[in-house]
């Protein structure tokens, strides 16, 4: 009987030792991933809660909007080529589709009474010398970092 109890305790202790969890703070783990991807380190980190499908659609829409806005900024300095104008229209349309899709998914989750869940970590960095903001998002498993840039046009707020 003692050997059976000893064997069970031994197996239980091996299973606990085998389940190694990384207990480092999220900011340390995030900065490690950022260094690996040659991105600037963060000084603070925010937990992000929401719905993964809606959030991913929003990030894609924001990336497309950034590309559109980059072309818009170029158009202030020179005339865009026909290809660039078409690309700007396509990005504008696609960004609206993804952002509206994100809104639709969000409303659907709210309507179904789905509880928001932890989906990862985020950090917003603004460049004080330009109108560029960069949003970094790291998934909850610290496997992937997504970078989304945003241009802010001051004239849009007048």
C-alpha positions as CSV (number, residue, x, y, z in Angstrom):
1,X,0.0,0.0,0.0
2,X,2.8,2.4,0.9
3,X,4.5,1.7,-2.4
4,X,1.3,2.4,-4.3
5,X,0.9,5.8,-2.5
6,X,4.6,6.6,-3.0
7,X,4.2,5.7,-6.8
8,X,1.2,8.0,-7.1
9,X,2.9,10.9,-5.4
10,X,6.0,10.4,-7.5
11,X,3.9,10.4,-10.7
12,X,2.1,13.5,-9.5
13,X,5.3,15.3,-8.8
14,X,6.8,14.4,-12.2
15,X,3.6,15.8,-13.9
16,X,4.0,19.1,-12.0
17,X,7.7,19.4,-12.8
18,X,7.0,18.6,-16.5
19,X,4.5,21.5,-16.7
20,X,7.0,24.3,-16.7
21,X,5.4,27.7,-16.9
22,X,7.2,30.9,-17.7
23,X,6.7,33.1,-14.7
24,X,8.6,36.1,-16.0
25,X,6.5,39.4,-16.0
26,X,4.7,40.1,-19.3
27,X,6.8,43.2,-20.0
28,X,10.0,41.1,-19.9
29,X,8.6,38.5,-22.2
30,X,7.2,41.1,-24.6
31,X,10.5,43.0,-24.8
32,X,12.3,39.7,-25.5
33,X,10.0,39.1,-28.5
34,X,10.4,42.7,-29.6
35,X,14.2,42.4,-29.5
36,X,14.0,39.2,-31.5
37,X,12.0,41.0,-34.2
38,X,14.3,44.1,-34.1
39,X,11.6,46.4,-32.8
40,X,11.8,49.0,-30.0
41,X,11.3,47.9,-26.5
42,X,8.3,49.0,-24.4
43,X,8.4,50.8,-21.1
44,X,4.9,49.8,-20.2
45,X,2.4,47.2,-21.4
46,X,-1.4,47.1,-21.5
47,X,-3.6,44.0,-21.4
48,X,-6.0,43.8,-24.3
49,X,-9.5,42.3,-23.9
50,X,-12.0,41.8,-26.6
51,X,-13.0,39.3,-29.2
52,X,-10.1,37.9,-31.3
53,X,-12.0,37.8,-34.6
54,X,-13.2,41.4,-34.4
55,X,-9.8,42.6,-33.1
56,X,-7.9,41.0,-36.0
57,X,-10.3,42.5,-38.5
58,X,-9.8,45.9,-36.9
59,X,-6.0,45.5,-37.1
60,X,-6.1,44.6,-40.8
61,X,-8.5,47.5,-41.5
62,X,-6.1,49.9,-39.7
63,X,-3.1,48.6,-41.7
64,X,-4.9,49.1,-45.0
65,X,-6.0,52.6,-43.8
66,X,-2.3,53.4,-43.0
67,X,-1.3,52.5,-46.6
68,X,-4.1,54.6,-48.0
69,X,-3.1,57.5,-45.7
70,X,0.5,57.2,-46.8
71,X,-0.5,57.6,-50.4
72,X,-2.7,60.5,-49.4
73,X,0.3,62.2,-47.7
74,X,2.4,61.6,-50.9
75,X,-0.4,63.2,-52.9
76,X,0.3,66.5,-51.1
77,X,3.8,66.6,-52.5
78,X,3.2,65.3,-56.0
79,X,0.6,64.0,-58.3
80,X,-0.1,60.3,-57.8
81,X,0.2,57.9,-60.7
82,X,-2.9,56.1,-62.0
83,X,-1.7,52.9,-60.3
84,X,-1.2,54.7,-57.0
85,X,-4.6,56.3,-57.3
86,X,-6.2,53.0,-57.9
87,X,-4.2,51.5,-55.0
88,X,-5.5,54.3,-52.7
89,X,-9.1,53.6,-53.7
90,X,-8.7,49.9,-53.2
91,X,-7.1,50.4,-49.8
92,X,-9.9,52.8,-48.9
93,X,-12.6,50.3,-49.9
94,X,-10.8,47.3,-48.2
95,X,-10.1,49.2,-45.0
96,X,-13.8,50.1,-44.7
97,X,-14.9,46.5,-45.4
98,X,-12.6,45.2,-42.6
99,X,-13.4,48.0,-40.1
100,X,-17.2,47.5,-40.7
101,X,-16.7,43.8,-40.4
102,X,-15.0,44.3,-37.1
103,X,-17.9,46.5,-35.9
104,X,-20.4,43.9,-37.1
105,X,-18.5,41.1,-35.3
106,X,-18.3,43.1,-32.2
107,X,-22.0,43.9,-32.2
108,X,-22.8,40.2,-32.8
109,X,-20.7,39.2,-29.8
110,X,-22.4,41.8,-27.6
111,X,-25.8,40.7,-28.8
112,X,-25.0,37.0,-28.0
113,X,-23.8,38.0,-24.6
114,X,-20.3,36.7,-25.2
115,X,-17.9,37.7,-22.5
116,X,-14.8,39.6,-23.6
117,X,-11.6,37.6,-23.2
118,X,-8.0,38.3,-22.8
119,X,-6.4,38.3,-26.3
120,X,-3.0,39.7,-25.8
121,X,-0.9,42.8,-24.9
122,X,-0.6,46.2,-26.6
123,X,1.4,49.3,-26.6
124,X,0.9,52.6,-28.5
125,X,3.9,54.7,-29.3
126,X,3.6,58.2,-30.8
127,X,6.3,60.0,-32.6
128,X,6.4,63.5,-31.2
129,X,8.2,64.8,-34.3
130,X,5.7,63.6,-36.9
131,X,2.0,62.7,-37.2
132,X,2.8,58.9,-36.9
133,X,1.6,56.6,-34.2
134,X,2.6,52.9,-34.0
135,X,0.5,50.3,-32.2
136,X,2.2,47.0,-31.3
137,X,0.1,44.0,-30.4
138,X,1.5,40.7,-29.0
139,X,-0.7,37.6,-28.8
140,X,-1.3,36.1,-25.4
141,X,1.2,33.3,-25.9
142,X,4.1,35.7,-26.8
143,X,4.5,34.0,-30.2
144,X,3.8,36.9,-32.6
145,X,4.0,40.7,-32.7
146,X,1.8,42.7,-35.1
147,X,2.7,46.3,-36.0
148,X,0.1,48.8,-37.1
149,X,1.0,52.3,-38.0
150,X,-1.5,55.2,-38.1
151,X,-1.1,58.7,-39.6
152,X,-3.1,61.5,-38.0
153,X,-4.1,64.3,-40.3
154,X,-4.6,67.5,-38.3
155,X,-6.8,69.0,-41.0
156,X,-9.3,66.2,-40.4
157,X,-10.1,67.6,-37.0
158,X,-10.9,71.2,-38.1
